[in-house]
Amino acid sequence: MRARFQALDERMLRNIWQVSGISGINLTLQRLRIHINLRGGKMKKIALAVPALLSLMMAGFGSVALAEEVPEASQATFAKEVLASDKPVVVDFFATWCGPCRKMGPIIESLSKDYAGKVSFVRVDVDKNNALALKYNISGIPAIKIFKGGQVVDSSVGLGPEQELSNRIAAAAGVSAVSVSAK
């Protein structure tokens, strides 16, 4: 139980690690200590009870929902839906517990409507499809990989502006970019 619980926490912490100035983590089953670098080289230590951290991370991003209309690919369907597709495919590697992934969901949903008929979109839950995450070197989420002809032609990690992602999709897929400010 402890190993499974700790692995879950470590996956969640990777996202925090990538977007903040965290310089050290001490994780036990009961408490989490995070060392955050502040301006001027000062260090601040934060200690949280792990259950409180889980609640904070799940609720901390508000009520942002994951994309519901974008289909979810699995290990069994990935080759057919992505690798054998005759259209470029945007693959969003995500996890349900990931706050930035929850914010990326509506962006992916919106872009899937904008590029309908030109580009396909799928989502892959990395917790359910570990082998796919390993195969495509997913080290942080949300991770976007754009496939064309069964090959990765572009990739990005983290939450970014919708227009930037739209431009990357258009360039990789060879289609006209959609202006998100015109929506």
C-alpha positions in Angstrom: 0.0 0.0 0.0 2.7 2.4 0.9 4.6 2.0 -2.3 1.4 2.5 -4.4 0.5 5.6 -2.4 4.0 7.0 -2.6 4.2 6.4 -6.4 0.9 8.3 -6.8 2.3 11.2 -4.8 5.6 11.2 -6.7 3.7 11.4 -10.1 1.7 14.4 -8.8 4.8 16.1 -7.5 6.6 15.8 -10.8 4.1 18.4 -12.2 4.7 20.7 -9.3 8.5 20.2 -9.7 8.4 21.3 -13.3 6.4 24.6 -12.8 7.9 25.9 -9.5 11.1 26.5 -7.8 11.1 23.3 -5.7 14.5 22.2 -4.9 13.9 19.3 -2.6 11.2 16.9 -1.6 11.0 14.6 1.4 8.0 12.3 1.2 6.7 9.9 3.7 3.3 8.3 4.0 2.1 10.8 6.5 3.9 14.1 5.6 5.4 15.9 2.7 8.1 18.5 3.1 8.7 20.7 0.1 11.7 23.1 -0.1 10.9 26.1 -2.3 13.5 28.5 -3.5 12.4 32.1 -3.0 13.9 35.2 -4.5 17.2 36.2 -3.0 18.3 32.6 -2.5 16.2 32.1 0.6 14.6 28.8 1.2 11.1 28.1 2.6 10.1 24.8 3.9 6.5 23.7 3.7 5.2 20.6 5.5 1.8 19.2 4.5 -0.1 16.1 5.5 -0.3 13.9 2.4 -4.1 13.6 2.4 -4.3 17.5 2.7 -1.9 17.7 -0.3 -4.1 15.4 -2.3 -7.2 17.4 -1.6 -5.4 20.7 -2.4 -4.1 19.4 -5.7 -7.4 18.0 -6.8 -9.4 21.1 -5.8 -6.7 23.7 -6.3 -7.4 24.1 -10.0 -11.1 24.9 -9.5 -13.8 23.0 -11.3 -11.9 22.8 -14.6 -13.1 19.6 -16.3 -11.2 17.2 -18.5 -12.1 17.1 -22.2 -15.2 14.9 -22.6 -15.7 14.9 -26.4 -12.1 14.0 -27.3 -11.9 10.2 -27.5 -9.6 8.4 -25.2 -7.1 6.0 -26.8 -5.7 2.9 -25.0 -2.8 0.5 -25.5 -5.2 -1.6 -27.6 -6.5 1.1 -29.8 -3.5 3.4 -30.2 -2.1 1.8 -33.3 -5.4 2.0 -35.1 -6.4 5.5 -33.9 -3.0 7.2 -34.1 -0.3 5.3 -36.0 -2.5 4.1 -38.9 -4.5 7.3 -39.2 -4.6 9.0 -42.6 -4.8 12.4 -40.9 -2.4 14.1 -38.5 -3.2 13.2 -34.9 -2.8 15.3 -31.7 -2.3 13.0 -28.7 -2.8 14.5 -25.2 -1.0 12.4 -22.6 -2.8 13.2 -19.3 -3.8 12.0 -15.8 -7.1 12.7 -14.1 -5.3 13.9 -10.9 -3.1 16.4 -12.8 -4.2 20.0 -12.3 -2.5 21.4 -15.5 -4.0 18.5 -17.4 -7.5 19.5 -16.2 -6.8 23.0 -17.5 -5.5 21.6 -20.8 -8.7 19.6 -21.4 -10.9 22.5 -22.5 -8.1 23.7 -24.8 -7.8 20.3 -26.5 -11.6 20.2 -26.8 -11.7 23.6 -28.4 -8.9 22.9 -30.8 -10.5 19.5 -31.8 -13.6 21.5 -32.9 -11.5 24.1 -34.7 -9.5 21.5 -36.7 -12.4 19.0 -37.2 -11.9 17.1 -40.5 -8.3 18.2 -40.8 -6.7 16.8 -37.7 -7.7 14.0 -35.3 -7.4 14.4 -31.5 -7.1 11.6 -28.8 -6.2 11.6 -25.2 -4.2 8.9 -23.4 -4.4 8.5 -19.6 -0.9 7.7 -18.5 -2.0 5.9 -15.4 -4.1 3.4 -17.4 -1.5 3.2 -20.3 1.9 3.1 -18.7 3.5 1.2 -21.6 2.5 4.0 -24.1 3.8 6.7 -21.7 7.1 4.8 -21.5 7.3 4.1 -25.2 6.9 7.8 -26.1 9.1 9.1 -23.2 6.4 10.9 -21.3 8.3 12.4 -18.3 5.9 15.2 -17.5 2.2 15.9 -18.1 0.3 17.3 -19.8 2.4 16.2 -22.8 1.2 16.8 -26.4 2.6 14.7 -29.2 1.6 15.4 -32.8 1.8 12.3 -35.1 1.8 12.4 -38.9 2.2 9.2 -40.9 2.7 7.2 -37.7 5.7 9.3 -36.6 6.0 12.0 -33.9 6.5 15.3 -35.7 6.2 17.7 -32.8 5.9 17.5 -29.0 5.5 19.8 -26.0 5.2 19.4 -22.3 3.2 21.5 -19.9 0.3 23.9 -20.1 0.8 26.7 -22.6 -1.2 29.3 -24.4 -4.0 27.9 -26.7 -2.7 30.0 -29.7 0.8 28.6 -29.4 -0.6 25.0 -29.4 -2.8 25.9 -32.4 0.2 27.2 -34.3 2.2 24.1 -33.5 -0.6 21.8 -34.7 -1.0 23.8 -37.9 2.7 23.8 -38.7 3.1 20.0 -38.0 -0.1 19.0 -39.8 0.5 21.3 -42.8 -2.9 23.1 -42.4 -3.8 26.8 -41.9 -3.6 28.0 -38.3 -6.8 28.9 -36.5 -6.8 32.2 -34.6 -8.1 31.6 -31.1 -8.5 35.3 -30.4 -11.2 35.4 -33.1 -13.5 33.0 -31.2 
